[in-house]
C-alpha cells in the first residue's frame, strides 16, 4: 500500500503483551522467534519481485505474504551509463552571464526612463516577469529582484485589483488574477474578494462568447489563482468551477498550440500536484513557442536559454547524486531485502522536483533514503512480518542500540541497521547545518511512526475495525510524512531553531494537514488493492462503518471533500500573511506534501511505478532538454 499501508499479517498465536525495552526481556523473547536466512550485506543484483498475492511458506515454516510488486526499474548499470557534458565550466559561465542579463531586465523595469517601460503596462510586465522566471525554474537567482518587483505591484494594489499599468483607469481580469496569485504566493495580504468585481449583475463570472486568445489567457490565470484558495473563500471555489469549464470548452475551439498545451498542463496538474521541476520542464516547451511573450524590455530568448541551461546543469548534478544513492542502496544490503519495493530513484526524483537548488543535496538524498526505509518498513509491517516479530522489532528499535538487533530474525537485522545507521548519519549532517544535535527529534518521530504501525497491527490481529476518528488520527502518523520530512529539512541551509521547528514539525497544524493529505489520498488509491489482500482498514471502510448504509461512492465523496478542505488549510498554513514563521521555513514541508500527492494522482505510483512515475523520472532526471 505504498507509504500508507496498514495491515501486517497476524501471527498464528495470540498477540502477546507489550514488550519492555529492557535488554533482559528482549533476549528472553527473541528465543521464541525463529530466524530467516537473510544476509544484510551483499553485492548481488536486485531480484525480481513479481510475486503473487497468496500466502507463501518460508523455510522456517512461518506463513508469510509478499506483495505483487515489480522490481527496481533503474539498475546500477543504467545509472552508471548516464552521461552529460553540462557539468563543464563553460556552461556555468554562460549561465552566469545570462543571470546578469536577466537581472538587468528586472532593473530596467525600475528605470524612470519612460521609453523602457510605460505607466500603462508597468504592473503586468513586472507580474509576468516574476511568474515566468518562477515557472521556468530559475527564480532562485532573482530573489531581490522579485521582491522589488512585487513590492512595486503591491503599492498599487487595491480592493478593485489592478490594471496593466499604474495609470490604467480600469482593472482587468488578467492583471488582477495573475497579480493576486503571485502576491499571495509570496505572502502579501490580498483578499480574494477582489475577484467578485469580475462577476456580472447576476453574480456569475462571465466572458464573451468569442473566446479570444487574450480572454482565454485571462481565464487561465483566473483558474491558476483559484487554486491558491484559503478556507472559507467561496469566490475562489466559484472561480475554479467557472474557469475550469471555460478552459475545457476552449480546448474544443482553439487550434493545437503552446496555449492549448499550457491549458492542458494546468488543468491536468493544478497546483498541488504540479511539482516545480516538472512545471519548469513543461513550461520550457511552451515558452519557446509562445508568440505572446514579447514584452518591451524583456528578452524572452535569454530567459528561455537560461532556463534550459539551468535545467541541464542541475541534470549533471543529479547524475552524481544518483550514483551516490545507488552505492548507498547497495552497501546498505537493500538488494537482499526481497520482500519489499525498491523505489529509491523514484523518491529521489520527487525530492529533486521540489528542491533543485544545488546546495540542497542533503535534502534530496536524505529524503530518498528516509522514504526508501519507510517503504521497507511498510512492506515488512504490512505483509511479510508476523505480529510477534513486529512487536519485537518495535521494542528493539526503541532501545536505539545495535546490540538490540541480535535478538531479531535475520531479515530484520538488516532493516534495523539501515534505519539506525541512516538516522544517525543524517542527524550528523543536520547538526552541521543547525548547530545543535537533533537526533532526539528524529528518534521520537520514528518511535511514534513504529508505534502507529503496531497499533494497526493489533487492530488487524484482533479483527477490530476502528472508527473513522481512531483510524484517521493514527493513520496520519503511520502515513510516514513526518519521518520523511523532518531530518531532510534539518540538513538545509535554513535555520530551524526550536520555536520555528515546532511550527513545521509535530504537533504543528502544517504537519497535521500534510500528514492528513497523504493518508487520505493514499487510501483513495489503495483501498481496493488492500482489501483484495485481506486488509480491511482504510478511511473508506471506517467511514462506512460509522455511517451504516453509506456506499463506497458516498465514502469517497466524503474523503475527497475532506481532501479539498485539507488543501485549503495547507494553503493557509503556508501563506498566512500574519504568520510569524517565514514561508521559506515552511515551504519544503508543504512541498513534500505536494510530492506525495503527485504520487497518488493517478494510482498508487509507489507500487506501480512503471507508468506515470517512470515518465516523471525520465523527464526530470534522466533526459536533458535540447538547447
Backbone torsions as a table, in degrees:
resi	resn	phi	psi	omega
1	UNK	NA	22.6	179.1
2	UNK	60.4	-142.5	-172.4
3	UNK	-71.3	-12.9	-172.3
4	UNK	-119.7	18.1	-178.8
5	UNK	-72.0	160.8	-165.9
6	UNK	-133.6	-13.9	-160.6
7	UNK	-117.6	96.7	175.1
8	UNK	-75.5	159.3	-179.2
9	UNK	-73.0	131.2	-179.0
10	UNK	-71.7	141.8	176.3
11	UNK	-70.6	158.0	177.1
12	UNK	-71.5	-24.8	177.8
13	UNK	-90.2	167.6	177.7
14	UNK	-67.3	153.0	178.0
15	UNK	-66.1	119.7	-177.1
16	UNK	-80.5	171.0	-175.0
17	UNK	-63.5	157.8	179.9
18	UNK	-57.4	142.4	-174.8
19	UNK	-87.6	141.0	170.0
20	UNK	-76.7	153.9	179.6
21	UNK	-87.3	6.6	-179.4
22	UNK	-71.0	148.4	-178.4
23	UNK	-63.3	-37.3	-177.9
24	UNK	-61.4	-48.3	-178.3
25	UNK	-67.4	-36.9	178.6
26	UNK	-62.6	-44.2	-178.7
27	UNK	-67.3	-34.0	177.5
28	UNK	-65.2	-44.6	-176.6
29	UNK	-72.6	-34.5	-174.3
30	UNK	-63.3	-23.3	178.8
31	UNK	-68.3	-17.8	-178.6
32	UNK	-90.1	-6.3	-175.8
33	UNK	-105.4	120.6	177.3
34	UNK	-68.2	154.3	179.2
35	UNK	-105.6	159.1	177.8
36	UNK	-112.9	149.4	176.9
37	UNK	-77.8	88.6	-177.8
38	UNK	-140.2	111.4	-178.2
39	UNK	-79.8	156.7	-179.5
40	UNK	-88.1	-47.4	-173.8
41	UNK	-100.8	159.4	177.5
42	UNK	161.3	167.5	-175.0
43	UNK	-120.5	8.1	-175.8
44	UNK	-70.1	158.8	-180.0
45	UNK	-70.1	159.1	178.2
46	UNK	-64.0	124.4	179.5
47	UNK	-72.7	161.6	177.0
48	UNK	-65.2	143.2	-179.5
49	UNK	-121.4	34.1	176.1
50	UNK	-86.5	90.3	-172.5
51	UNK	-119.3	154.5	-179.8
52	UNK	-79.4	164.8	178.8
53	UNK	-85.4	-3.6	-177.4
54	UNK	-78.8	158.2	178.9
55	UNK	-65.8	137.8	176.1
56	UNK	-114.6	162.7	179.2
57	UNK	-114.8	121.9	-178.6
58	UNK	-84.0	175.0	-177.0
59	UNK	-63.0	-25.0	-177.8
60	UNK	-87.5	4.0	177.7
61	UNK	84.8	1.5	178.9
62	UNK	-88.5	130.2	178.2
63	UNK	-74.1	131.1	-178.9
64	UNK	-137.6	155.5	174.5
65	UNK	-114.2	149.8	176.9
66	UNK	-133.9	136.9	-176.3
67	UNK	-71.1	153.9	179.5
68	UNK	-88.0	72.7	-175.4
69	UNK	-107.4	142.3	174.9
70	UNK	-74.8	160.7	-174.1
71	UNK	-76.4	175.7	175.6
72	UNK	-57.0	128.1	-176.2
73	UNK	-85.8	-14.6	-170.6
74	UNK	-126.6	85.3	-176.3
75	UNK	-76.4	170.7	-174.3
76	UNK	-60.6	-41.9	-178.6
77	UNK	-60.8	-40.2	-179.8
78	UNK	-65.7	-45.4	-179.5
79	UNK	-61.6	-42.2	-179.4
80	UNK	-67.5	-25.2	-176.9
81	UNK	-79.1	-13.2	-178.9
82	UNK	-65.0	136.7	-179.6
83	UNK	-132.4	150.4	177.5
84	UNK	-157.7	145.5	177.5
85	UNK	-105.5	2.9	-172.1
86	UNK	-80.0	2.4	172.2
87	UNK	-84.9	-4.1	-179.2
88	UNK	-67.1	144.5	-178.2
89	UNK	-57.1	-31.2	-176.5
90	UNK	-61.1	-35.5	179.4
91	UNK	-70.8	-40.4	177.9
92	UNK	-64.6	-39.3	178.9
93	UNK	-64.5	-41.8	177.7
94	UNK	-63.5	-41.4	178.5
95	UNK	-62.3	-40.7	180.0
96	UNK	-63.1	-39.2	177.9
97	UNK	-64.2	-41.2	179.5
98	UNK	-66.8	-36.9	177.0
99	UNK	-59.0	-43.0	177.6
100	UNK	-62.3	-38.6	-179.4
101	UNK	-70.9	-36.5	177.6
102	UNK	-68.5	-36.1	175.8
103	UNK	-61.7	-37.0	176.5
104	UNK	-63.6	-35.7	176.9
105	UNK	-62.3	-45.2	177.1
106	UNK	-59.6	-46.5	-176.2
107	UNK	-65.5	-31.1	-179.6
108	UNK	-65.1	-23.5	177.9
109	UNK	-71.2	-19.9	180.0
110	UNK	-92.9	-2.5	-178.5
111	UNK	-68.7	147.6	176.6
112	UNK	-83.8	-3.1	-178.9
113	UNK	-73.4	111.0	-176.2
114	UNK	-63.4	-18.2	179.8
115	UNK	-74.3	-22.7	-177.9
116	UNK	-81.4	-39.4	-178.4
117	UNK	-150.5	134.2	-174.3
118	UNK	-91.1	146.0	174.6
119	UNK	-67.1	-5.1	177.8
120	UNK	-95.0	-5.3	176.2
121	UNK	-145.4	16.0	-176.4
122	UNK	-68.3	-26.5	-179.6
123	UNK	-77.8	-49.5	-178.1
124	UNK	-65.4	-34.1	178.9
125	UNK	-64.3	-42.0	179.1
126	UNK	-65.2	-47.0	-179.0
127	UNK	-63.7	-43.2	-179.8
128	UNK	-62.5	-40.9	179.8
129	UNK	-62.9	-46.0	178.7
130	UNK	-62.2	-47.2	-179.9
131	UNK	-60.0	-39.7	-177.0
132	UNK	-67.9	-47.3	-178.4
133	UNK	-66.8	-29.6	177.3
134	UNK	-71.8	-44.3	-179.4
135	UNK	-69.4	-26.7	177.6
136	UNK	-83.9	-5.1	175.3
137	UNK	78.8	25.2	-177.4
138	UNK	-121.4	15.6	-172.6
139	UNK	-68.1	-20.4	-175.5
140	UNK	-62.3	-22.1	-178.7
141	UNK	-82.5	-9.6	-168.6
142	UNK	-130.8	36.3	-175.9
143	UNK	-61.1	-44.8	-179.6
144	UNK	-66.6	-41.5	-179.3
145	UNK	-65.9	-38.8	178.6
146	UNK	-63.9	-45.4	179.9
147	UNK	-61.4	-42.8	179.7
148	UNK	-62.2	-43.3	-179.6
149	UNK	-64.1	-43.4	-177.3
150	UNK	-74.0	-33.4	173.9
151	UNK	-59.6	-40.3	179.1
152	UNK	-63.6	-47.8	-179.6
153	UNK	-62.2	-42.9	-177.4
154	UNK	-64.9	-29.1	179.8
155	UNK	-66.2	-20.2	178.5
156	UNK	-107.0	1.9	-179.6
157	UNK	-72.0	141.5	176.9
158	UNK	-141.9	176.7	178.6
159	UNK	-65.5	-9.5	176.5
160	UNK	-101.3	6.0	-179.4
161	UNK	83.4	-153.0	179.6
162	UNK	-139.0	158.5	169.6
163	UNK	-98.2	-167.2	-179.1
164	UNK	-65.2	-32.7	-177.9
165	UNK	-139.3	170.5	-175.6
166	UNK	-66.3	-20.3	178.8
167	UNK	-101.1	7.4	176.9
168	UNK	-66.7	136.0	-177.6
169	UNK	-79.9	-36.1	-174.5
170	UNK	-120.4	137.5	175.2
171	UNK	-70.5	146.1	176.1
172	UNK	-120.0	157.1	-173.4
173	UNK	-63.7	-44.8	-175.6
174	UNK	-62.0	-50.6	-179.1
175	UNK	-63.1	-42.1	-177.5
176	UNK	-69.1	-45.3	-178.5
177	UNK	-64.7	-47.5	-179.5
178	UNK	-68.7	-38.4	177.0
179	UNK	-64.5	-44.2	178.3
180	UNK	-58.1	-49.9	-178.3
181	UNK	-59.6	-48.3	-175.7
182	UNK	-67.8	-42.5	178.5
183	UNK	-64.4	-44.1	-179.8
184	UNK	-62.2	-42.0	-179.4
185	UNK	-63.4	-20.8	179.1
186	UNK	-102.7	12.5	172.0
187	UNK	86.8	9.4	176.4
188	UNK	-76.3	147.3	179.9
189	UNK	-82.1	101.5	177.4
190	UNK	-129.7	135.0	-176.8
191	UNK	-91.2	137.8	176.9
192	UNK	-67.5	-15.0	179.6
193	UNK	-59.7	-20.7	179.9
194	UNK	-59.8	-26.0	-178.5
195	UNK	-73.4	-19.5	178.1
196	UNK	-62.5	-22.4	-178.7
197	UNK	-68.4	-13.9	-177.5
198	UNK	-103.5	20.0	173.7
199	UNK	-97.0	158.6	178.0
200	UNK	-85.2	-173.4	-176.6
201	UNK	-66.7	-16.0	177.3
202	UNK	-92.6	5.3	179.1
203	UNK	78.4	21.5	-178.9
204	UNK	-116.6	144.1	170.8
205	UNK	-66.2	137.7	-176.9
206	UNK	-148.2	145.7	176.2
207	UNK	-136.4	171.0	-179.4
208	UNK	-71.1	151.8	-179.3
209	UNK	-70.8	-14.4	-175.2
210	UNK	-73.1	-27.3	-179.3
211	UNK	51.5	67.1	175.3
212	UNK	-71.4	162.7	-179.8
213	UNK	-61.4	-39.6	178.9
214	UNK	-61.8	-42.1	-179.8
215	UNK	-68.6	-40.0	179.1
216	UNK	-60.5	-41.8	178.5
217	UNK	-64.4	-36.1	177.8
218	UNK	-63.9	-44.1	-179.9
219	UNK	-70.1	-33.5	175.3
220	UNK	-60.2	-42.9	178.1
221	UNK	-71.6	-29.0	172.7
222	UNK	-64.0	-43.3	178.5
223	UNK	-62.3	-46.3	179.6
224	UNK	-60.3	-39.0	178.7
225	UNK	-66.8	-38.0	-175.2
226	UNK	-64.0	-22.1	-177.6
227	UNK	-78.4	-11.1	179.4
228	UNK	-99.2	47.1	-174.1
229	UNK	-83.2	147.0	172.0
230	UNK	-99.8	162.1	177.5
231	UNK	-56.2	137.5	175.0
232	UNK	84.2	1.4	-178.7
233	UNK	-89.9	87.6	-177.0
234	UNK	-62.5	-37.0	-177.8
235	UNK	-63.0	-29.5	178.6
236	UNK	-70.7	-38.8	176.1
237	UNK	-64.2	-42.5	177.9
238	UNK	-63.3	-41.2	179.7
239	UNK	-64.6	-38.6	179.6
240	UNK	-65.1	-45.4	-179.2
241	UNK	-62.9	-47.8	-179.2
242	UNK	-61.9	-51.0	-173.1
243	UNK	-69.5	-35.0	177.8
244	UNK	-63.3	-44.6	178.5
245	UNK	-63.6	-44.5	179.9
246	UNK	-59.0	-46.0	-177.2
247	UNK	-68.5	-37.9	176.1
248	UNK	-60.5	-42.7	179.2
249	UNK	-67.3	-36.9	-178.7
250	UNK	-65.6	-31.2	179.2
251	UNK	-64.6	-23.7	178.6
252	UNK	-80.2	-12.9	-173.3
253	UNK	-110.7	-34.3	-175.0
254	UNK	-88.9	157.2	-179.7
255	UNK	-75.8	163.1	177.0
256	UNK	-65.3	125.2	-174.6
257	UNK	-161.0	179.9	175.7
258	UNK	-62.3	-35.2	178.8
259	UNK	-65.2	-45.0	-179.7
260	UNK	-64.0	-37.3	178.6
261	UNK	-68.7	-38.6	177.4
262	UNK	-62.7	-41.7	178.0
263	UNK	-62.2	-45.6	-179.7
264	UNK	-60.9	-42.8	-179.7
265	UNK	-63.0	-45.2	-177.4
266	UNK	-68.1	-40.9	177.3
267	UNK	-66.2	-35.1	-178.0
268	UNK	-70.0	-45.1	-170.4
269	UNK	-107.4	-16.5	-179.2
270	UNK	62.0	-128.5	175.1
271	UNK	-124.6	-42.6	-173.4
272	UNK	-71.0	-19.0	175.1
273	UNK	-115.5	8.9	177.6
274	UNK	-95.4	87.3	-175.2
275	UNK	-67.0	140.1	-170.2
276	UNK	-53.4	-43.5	-178.8
277	UNK	-71.7	-34.0	174.8
278	UNK	-65.1	-41.3	177.3
279	UNK	-63.5	-41.3	178.8
280	UNK	-60.9	-43.0	179.3
281	UNK	-61.5	-43.8	179.8
282	UNK	-70.4	-39.8	-175.6
283	UNK	-71.9	-28.9	174.5
284	UNK	-58.2	-40.1	-179.5
285	UNK	-64.6	-47.1	-175.1
286	UNK	-80.8	-29.4	-177.3
287	UNK	-63.5	-37.0	-178.5
288	UNK	-71.3	-17.0	-178.4
289	UNK	-102.1	-9.5	-168.9
290	UNK	-81.7	112.2	-179.7
291	UNK	-75.3	-12.2	-179.0
292	UNK	-85.1	0.8	-175.3
293	UNK	-82.4	-1.8	-178.0
294	UNK	-71.0	121.4	177.6
295	UNK	-126.7	150.8	-169.4
296	UNK	-58.2	-40.0	-175.6
297	UNK	-115.2	16.1	-175.1
298	UNK	-119.7	122.4	176.3
299	UNK	-91.6	98.0	-175.2
300	UNK	-68.8	-27.3	178.3
301	UNK	-63.6	-37.9	178.5
302	UNK	-71.3	-37.7	174.6
303	UNK	-58.2	-46.3	-177.9
304	UNK	-66.3	-43.2	179.6
305	UNK	-61.9	-42.3	178.2
306	UNK	-62.9	-42.5	180.0
307	UNK	-60.9	-42.5	179.5
308	UNK	-66.1	-44.1	178.6
309	UNK	-61.6	-46.3	-179.9
310	UNK	-61.7	-40.2	178.9
311	UNK	-60.4	-46.2	-175.3
312	UNK	-77.3	-32.9	176.0
313	UNK	-63.8	-42.4	176.0
314	UNK	-65.7	-33.2	176.9
315	UNK	-56.7	-38.9	178.8
316	UNK	-67.0	-35.4	176.1
317	UNK	-69.5	-39.1	177.5
318	UNK	-57.6	-40.0	179.6
319	UNK	-59.6	-45.8	-179.8
320	UNK	-65.9	-40.6	179.3
321	UNK	-66.7	-38.1	177.6
322	UNK	-64.4	-40.3	178.3
323	UNK	-60.4	-42.3	176.9
324	UNK	-63.6	-45.2	-177.4
325	UNK	-61.8	-41.9	-180.0
326	UNK	-66.0	-38.0	176.1
327	UNK	-62.8	-43.7	178.1
328	UNK	-60.7	-44.0	-179.4
329	UNK	-59.4	-44.0	-179.5
330	UNK	-69.8	-46.1	-176.7
331	UNK	-67.5	-24.0	179.9
332	UNK	-76.1	-8.6	-176.6
333	UNK	85.8	8.1	-178.0
334	UNK	-58.4	-39.0	-178.4
335	UNK	-58.9	-25.0	179.7
336	UNK	-81.8	-7.0	178.4
337	UNK	-87.0	83.1	-171.2
338	UNK	-80.9	-3.3	-177.4
339	UNK	-89.6	-2.6	-171.1
340	UNK	-129.2	166.1	175.8
341	UNK	-77.4	152.2	177.7
342	UNK	-123.8	101.1	-173.6
343	UNK	-128.0	31.6	-176.9
344	UNK	-62.4	-36.7	178.9
345	UNK	-68.2	-39.6	178.8
346	UNK	-64.1	-41.1	179.3
347	UNK	-67.7	-38.4	175.3
348	UNK	-60.3	-40.0	179.4
349	UNK	-60.5	-45.3	178.2
350	UNK	-59.1	-43.4	-179.8
351	UNK	-63.4	-41.2	-178.3
352	UNK	-74.5	-16.1	176.0
353	UNK	-81.2	-17.2	-179.7
354	UNK	-113.5	-12.9	179.9
355	UNK	-145.0	86.7	-177.4
356	UNK	-109.7	23.1	168.7
357	UNK	-73.4	133.7	-175.8
358	UNK	-54.9	-35.6	-175.3
359	UNK	-72.2	-6.5	-176.6
360	UNK	-99.9	33.5	177.2
361	UNK	-58.7	-41.5	-179.9
362	UNK	-60.4	-38.0	177.2
363	UNK	-64.1	-49.3	-176.4
364	UNK	-61.8	-48.0	-177.9
365	UNK	-71.8	-37.9	178.1
366	UNK	-63.8	-39.7	177.5
367	UNK	-65.1	-45.1	-179.4
368	UNK	-61.9	-42.3	179.6
369	UNK	-65.5	-47.4	-178.6
370	UNK	-60.2	-43.7	-178.8
371	UNK	-68.9	-35.2	175.9
372	UNK	-61.7	-44.0	179.3
373	UNK	-66.0	-41.2	177.4
374	UNK	-58.6	-40.5	-179.5
375	UNK	-67.9	-38.8	174.6
376	UNK	-59.2	-50.2	179.9
377	UNK	-61.9	-40.0	179.9
378	UNK	-57.6	-47.9	-177.8
379	UNK	-74.9	-28.5	176.8
380	UNK	-70.8	-46.9	179.3
381	UNK	-72.6	-33.2	-172.8
382	UNK	-75.8	-43.3	-171.2
383	UNK	-131.2	-41.9	-165.6
384	UNK	-84.9	-40.1	-174.9
385	UNK	-82.4	151.5	171.0
386	UNK	-85.6	162.2	-178.5
387	UNK	-61.4	-40.3	179.4
388	UNK	-60.9	-45.0	179.1
389	UNK	-63.7	-41.2	-176.6
390	UNK	-68.0	-36.3	177.2
391	UNK	-67.9	-37.8	176.4
392	UNK	-62.7	-44.7	-180.0
393	UNK	-62.7	-44.2	-178.9
394	UNK	-60.9	-44.1	179.4
395	UNK	-67.2	-39.0	-179.6
396	UNK	-65.0	-39.9	-179.0
397	UNK	-62.9	-32.5	-178.2
398	UNK	-69.6	-19.2	176.3
399	UNK	-73.9	-26.7	-180.0
400	UNK	50.7	54.2	-179.2
401	UNK	-145.1	122.7	-177.8
402	UNK	-54.1	-28.0	180.0
403	UNK	-65.8	-22.0	178.2
404	UNK	-64.2	-23.7	179.9
405	UNK	-70.1	-17.4	-178.6
406	UNK	-60.4	-27.3	-176.4
407	UNK	-87.5	-1.7	-173.3
408	UNK	-92.8	154.6	169.1
409	UNK	-53.9	152.1	-172.1
410	UNK	-56.4	-42.0	-176.9
411	UNK	-67.0	-26.4	179.2
412	UNK	-78.3	-23.7	-179.7
413	UNK	-60.9	-42.7	178.5
414	UNK	-63.5	-39.2	179.3
415	UNK	-65.4	-43.8	179.2
416	UNK	-57.5	-47.8	-173.1
417	UNK	-72.2	-35.0	177.8
418	UNK	-67.6	-36.6	176.6
419	UNK	-68.0	-48.4	-178.4
420	UNK	-60.5	-49.6	-177.1
421	UNK	-64.6	-43.1	-174.9
422	UNK	-70.5	-42.2	178.7
423	UNK	-63.1	-42.4	178.2
424	UNK	-65.1	-42.4	179.5
425	UNK	-62.3	-46.2	-178.8
426	UNK	-67.2	-33.3	178.6
427	UNK	-66.5	-32.3	176.1
428	UNK	-67.5	-39.3	175.9
429	UNK	-65.2	-40.2	179.5
430	UNK	-65.2	-36.2	179.4
431	UNK	-63.3	-37.1	177.3
432	UNK	-64.6	-39.3	-177.2
433	UNK	-76.5	-37.9	-173.0
434	UNK	-98.6	-14.7	179.6
435	UNK	75.9	16.8	176.9
436	UNK	-156.6	160.6	-179.4
437	UNK	-76.7	127.0	-179.3
438	UNK	-118.0	13.6	-176.5
439	UNK	-60.7	-37.9	-179.0
440	UNK	-60.9	-38.7	176.2
441	UNK	-57.5	-47.9	-176.6
442	UNK	-65.1	-43.8	-178.5
443	UNK	-62.1	-41.9	179.0
444	UNK	-63.3	-38.6	179.2
445	UNK	-63.9	-44.8	-180.0
446	UNK	-69.5	-37.1	176.6
447	UNK	-60.4	-46.5	179.3
448	UNK	-62.4	-39.2	-179.9
449	UNK	-62.3	-48.1	-179.5
450	UNK	-68.3	-35.7	176.0
451	UNK	-61.4	-38.3	-180.0
452	UNK	-66.5	-35.9	175.3
453	UNK	-65.4	-41.2	-179.5
454	UNK	-67.2	-34.2	175.3
455	UNK	-59.8	-44.9	179.7
456	UNK	-67.8	-33.7	177.0
457	UNK	-62.3	-40.8	179.1
458	UNK	-67.3	-38.3	176.4
459	UNK	-59.5	-44.7	-178.1
460	UNK	-68.5	-43.9	-176.7
461	UNK	-62.3	-32.1	-178.6
462	UNK	-96.9	-0.3	-179.4
463	UNK	72.8	23.5	-176.0
464	UNK	-91.7	124.5	173.3
465	UNK	-99.2	112.6	-174.0
466	UNK	-70.8	166.4	170.0
467	UNK	-69.2	165.5	179.0
468	UNK	-60.9	-42.1	-178.0
469	UNK	-61.9	-44.4	178.4
470	UNK	-61.5	-48.6	-177.3
471	UNK	-62.6	-43.7	-174.7
472	UNK	-65.1	-46.8	-178.6
473	UNK	-64.5	-43.9	178.1
474	UNK	-70.0	-37.5	-176.3
475	UNK	-67.2	-28.5	177.0
476	UNK	-64.9	-32.2	177.2
477	UNK	-76.3	-46.1	-177.2
478	UNK	-72.2	-8.5	175.6
479	UNK	-62.0	-27.1	178.5
480	UNK	88.8	3.2	-177.2
481	UNK	-61.6	-45.5	-175.9
482	UNK	-63.5	-44.5	-177.8
483	UNK	-68.7	-26.7	178.4
484	UNK	-78.1	-25.3	-172.3
485	UNK	-99.7	-36.8	-166.6
486	UNK	-58.7	-59.3	-176.3
487	UNK	-68.0	-41.5	178.2
488	UNK	-56.5	-41.6	-178.6
489	UNK	-69.0	-27.2	-179.3
490	UNK	-74.1	-14.9	177.0
491	UNK	-84.1	-5.3	-174.3
492	UNK	-83.0	165.4	178.8
493	UNK	-84.4	40.9	178.2
494	UNK	-120.7	122.7	-178.4
495	UNK	-69.5	133.2	176.2
496	UNK	-125.1	72.4	174.0
497	UNK	-62.7	161.9	-174.6
498	UNK	-51.3	-39.6	-176.5
499	UNK	-70.9	-24.9	175.1
500	UNK	-83.2	-41.8	-177.5
501	UNK	-59.7	-37.1	-178.8
502	UNK	-68.9	-15.8	177.9
503	UNK	-89.2	-10.3	178.7
504	UNK	-118.7	-24.4	178.1
505	UNK	-100.1	178.8	175.5
506	UNK	-55.6	137.4	4.8
507	UNK	-101.4	37.5	-175.4
508	UNK	-66.3	157.5	176.5
509	UNK	-64.4	-35.7	178.8
510	UNK	-61.2	-46.9	178.4
511	UNK	-63.9	-41.2	-178.6
512	UNK	-61.7	-45.8	-178.1
513	UNK	-71.6	-38.9	178.4
514	UNK	-63.3	-39.4	177.1
515	UNK	-68.4	-36.3	-178.7
516	UNK	-63.6	-42.8	-176.5
517	UNK	-69.0	-33.1	176.1
518	UNK	-66.5	-44.4	178.6
519	UNK	-63.0	-49.8	-173.7
520	UNK	-70.1	-47.8	-179.4
521	UNK	-66.6	-37.6	176.8
522	UNK	-60.9	-41.7	179.6
523	UNK	-63.1	-39.9	-178.4
524	UNK	-65.8	-24.3	-179.5
525	UNK	-94.8	-19.1	-170.3
526	UNK	-114.1	-13.2	-166.5
527	UNK	-64.4	-32.9	-179.5
528	UNK	-69.3	-44.1	178.4
529	UNK	-64.9	-38.9	178.7
530	UNK	-65.0	-42.4	179.7
531	UNK	-62.6	-37.6	178.9
532	UNK	-63.4	-25.6	177.1
533	UNK	-90.6	5.6	179.4
534	UNK	86.6	14.8	-178.9
535	UNK	-102.5	103.3	-168.5
536	UNK	-85.0	-36.1	-170.4
537	UNK	-67.5	124.8	173.0
538	UNK	-160.4	166.8	178.3
539	UNK	-62.5	-29.2	179.9
540	UNK	-69.2	-51.4	-177.6
541	UNK	-67.3	-35.7	179.9
542	UNK	-69.8	-36.0	175.2
543	UNK	-63.9	-41.9	180.0
544	UNK	-66.2	-33.5	176.3
545	UNK	-65.1	-42.8	-178.8
546	UNK	-70.3	-22.2	-175.3
547	UNK	-126.6	78.3	-178.8
548	UNK	-53.3	134.7	-178.2
549	UNK	95.7	-14.9	178.6
550	UNK	-71.3	138.4	177.8
551	UNK	-90.6	171.0	174.9
552	UNK	-59.9	-38.6	179.0
553	UNK	-62.9	-40.6	176.4
554	UNK	-60.8	-45.2	-178.8
555	UNK	-63.1	-43.5	179.8
556	UNK	-64.9	-39.2	176.8
557	UNK	-60.3	-42.7	180.0
558	UNK	-65.1	-44.8	-178.9
559	UNK	-65.0	-42.3	179.5
560	UNK	-64.5	-35.5	175.5
561	UNK	-66.1	-39.2	176.0
562	UNK	-61.1	-42.0	-179.7
563	UNK	-61.2	-42.4	178.0
564	UNK	-60.4	-42.0	178.3
565	UNK	-66.0	-40.2	179.5
566	UNK	-63.0	-41.3	179.6
567	UNK	-60.3	-45.0	178.8
568	UNK	-64.3	-37.7	176.6
569	UNK	-64.4	-39.9	176.5
570	UNK	-62.4	-42.9	177.1
571	UNK	-55.3	-44.9	-178.4
572	UNK	-65.4	-44.6	-179.2
573	UNK	-62.0	-34.7	179.0
574	UNK	-76.6	-44.3	-164.4
575	UNK	-108.8	1.2	179.3
576	UNK	-49.3	114.1	-175.6
577	UNK	-67.4	-15.1	-179.7
578	UNK	-97.3	4.1	-178.3
579	UNK	-70.1	142.4	176.9
580	UNK	-82.6	-8.3	-179.4
581	UNK	-100.0	124.4	-178.7
582	UNK	-64.4	150.8	179.3
583	UNK	-56.8	-37.0	-177.9
584	UNK	-61.0	-27.4	178.7
585	UNK	-79.6	-22.6	-176.7
586	UNK	-101.8	-18.2	-167.1
587	UNK	-60.0	-41.6	-172.8
588	UNK	-76.1	-31.9	171.9
589	UNK	-64.0	-42.9	176.9
590	UNK	-61.4	-45.1	-177.3
591	UNK	-69.6	-29.3	173.7
592	UNK	-62.4	-39.4	175.1
593	UNK	-59.5	-42.2	178.2
594	UNK	-62.7	-40.7	-178.9
595	UNK	-62.9	-46.5	178.4
596	UNK	-64.8	-38.0	178.4
597	UNK	-60.1	-42.2	177.2
598	UNK	-60.3	-40.9	-179.1
599	UNK	-59.7	-24.4	179.0
600	UNK	-107.4	15.0	-175.9
601	UNK	-63.8	-44.9	-175.1
602	UNK	-106.3	-33.5	-175.6
603	UNK	-166.4	-170.9	170.7
604	UNK	-76.1	90.3	-174.9
605	UNK	-74.5	-0.4	177.4
606	UNK	-96.1	-29.4	173.3
607	UNK	-87.3	-44.0	177.5
608	UNK	-104.9	83.0	-173.5
609	UNK	-99.1	10.3	-174.7
610	UNK	-101.7	17.3	177.8
611	UNK	-122.9	-101.6	-176.8
612	UNK	-63.8	-39.5	-179.0
613	UNK	-65.1	-38.9	177.3
614	UNK	-62.5	-41.6	178.0
615	UNK	-62.2	-39.8	178.0
616	UNK	-62.1	-42.8	178.5
617	UNK	-59.6	-45.4	-177.7
618	UNK	-65.4	-45.2	-173.9
619	UNK	-74.4	-26.5	-174.2
620	UNK	-112.8	-12.8	-177.8
621	UNK	-125.7	-44.9	-171.1
622	UNK	-83.9	-47.4	-171.6
623	UNK	-100.5	126.2	173.3
624	UNK	-76.5	167.5	174.2
625	UNK	-89.1	156.9	178.8
626	UNK	-83.9	126.6	179.5
627	UNK	-76.4	NA	NA
